[in-house]
Structures are given as structure tokens and as C-alpha cells.
Amino acid sequence: STGVGGAEAIAQALEAPSRQDVTDNAAKAFRIFAEQTKGDLKALAACIRSSREKITPEELAQIRVPVLVVAGDKDEVAGDVDTLVKAIPGAKGVTLPNRNHMNAVGDRGYKEAVLAFLA
């Protein structure tokens, strides 16, 4: 299984009775984000425990739909935007300065990039 490191700790944090019961700081950050975005904590825990297969470079090269890749420059989960953009034909990428996996989506630059992409 591949995917987010510390997946079990994050799943347990999502299932904890409250965020105060979570001691792992990274897992607590996921819990706080899930609560702020009104996520279904049990569903998110199940998703993070599920098996994940990495997409190969060959599979990425076959994508034929418009793709926008957005992540913060401090995002240790999503990885480097440019690497993914180069692997997908015609993809566009935006790297948000001083943003991580938890706060990139709320950033004005994220919203502007998505709106421009969809226009």
C-alpha cells in the first residue's frame, strides 16, 4: 500500500472522540482540517486506510483531459507540482508560496488558479 505516510495514525486521529485525544501532531493537523471543512471523519478514516496504487509515468502520459495541479511549496504530501505537470501532456501547474497540504485549498491563489483553469 502506498500513499500518505502515517496513514494509520491519521485514521485513528479521525476516529478519536475529539481532537484533544490526538497526540500525534501531523495526525491532529489532518483531524483539524477535516473538522474545519466539515468532512465525514469516519469516511475519511476508511479512505486513508484503503489500498493505494501509484500511477505510473506511462499511465500519466496517457491522460488526455485538461489537468490542473496545484500544491503549496511546503506540501510534503502532494509532492512537487512541476514533476507531475511534466508527466501529464498539456497539464498546467501552480505552486503556492508558503502553503502546505492543509492550507493550500483555502488560499486565494488556489481559488484564482481553479477559476482561471475552468474559464
C-alpha positions in Angstrom: 0.0 0.0 0.0 1.3 3.4 -0.9 0.0 6.9 -0.1 0.2 9.3 2.8 2.8 8.3 5.4 1.4 7.7 8.9 -1.9 6.6 7.4 -2.9 4.6 10.5 -2.1 7.4 12.9 -4.2 9.8 10.8 -7.1 7.3 10.6 -7.0 6.9 14.4 -7.0 10.7 14.8 -10.0 11.0 12.6 -11.8 8.3 14.7 -10.8 9.7 18.1 -13.7 11.1 20.2 -12.2 14.6 19.9 -9.1 16.3 18.6 -7.9 16.8 22.2 -7.5 13.0 22.3 -5.0 13.0 19.4 -1.3 13.2 20.4 0.4 12.9 17.0 0.8 16.4 15.7 0.7 15.5 12.0 -2.4 13.4 12.5 -4.0 16.1 14.6 -3.5 18.6 11.7 -5.5 16.2 9.4 -8.2 16.0 12.1 -8.4 19.8 12.4 -8.6 20.2 8.7 -11.3 17.6 8.3 -13.4 19.3 11.0 -12.9 22.7 9.5 -14.0 21.5 6.1 -16.9 19.6 7.7 -15.5 16.3 6.4 -17.1 12.9 7.2 -14.5 11.7 9.7 -15.4 8.0 9.5 -15.4 8.1 5.7 -12.0 9.9 5.6 -10.5 7.3 8.0 -11.7 4.5 5.8 -10.3 6.2 2.7 -6.9 6.7 4.3 -6.7 3.1 5.3 -7.6 1.9 1.8 -5.1 0.5 -0.6 -3.5 2.9 -2.9 -1.7 2.1 -6.1 0.8 4.6 -7.5 0.1 5.8 -11.0 3.0 5.0 -13.3 4.6 7.7 -15.5 3.3 5.7 -18.5 -0.2 5.9 -17.2 0.1 9.7 -16.5 1.4 10.2 -20.1 -1.9 8.7 -21.4 -4.1 11.3 -19.7 -5.9 13.3 -22.5 -8.1 15.7 -20.5 -7.3 19.1 -19.1 -5.4 18.8 -15.8 -4.6 21.5 -13.2 -2.1 20.6 -10.5 -2.0 22.9 -7.5 0.0 22.5 -4.3 1.9 24.5 -1.8 5.7 24.8 -1.9 5.8 23.4 1.6 3.5 20.4 0.8 5.2 17.3 1.8 2.2 15.1 1.0 1.4 16.1 -2.6 5.0 16.5 -3.7 6.4 18.7 -6.4 4.0 20.3 -8.8 6.4 20.6 -11.7 7.2 16.8 -11.7 3.6 15.9 -12.1 2.9 18.6 -14.7 5.8 17.4 -16.9 4.4 13.8 -16.7 0.9 14.8 -17.9 0.5 16.1 -21.5 -0.8 19.7 -21.5 -1.2 19.9 -17.7 -1.0 23.3 -16.1 0.6 23.7 -12.6 0.6 26.3 -9.9 2.8 26.3 -6.9 1.5 28.3 -4.0 4.2 30.1 -1.9 4.3 29.4 1.9 1.4 26.9 1.7 1.3 23.2 2.8 -1.2 20.3 2.3 -3.6 21.7 4.8 -3.8 25.3 3.9 -3.4 25.4 0.1 -7.0 24.9 -0.7 -8.1 27.9 1.3 -5.5 30.2 -0.4 -6.7 32.9 -2.7 -4.1 31.8 -5.3 -5.7 28.3 -5.3 -9.1 29.7 -5.9 -7.9 32.1 -8.6 -6.0 29.3 -10.4 -9.0 27.0 -10.4 -11.3 29.7 -11.7 -8.9 30.6 -14.4 -8.5 27.0 -15.4 -12.2 26.4 -15.6 -12.9 29.7 -17.5 
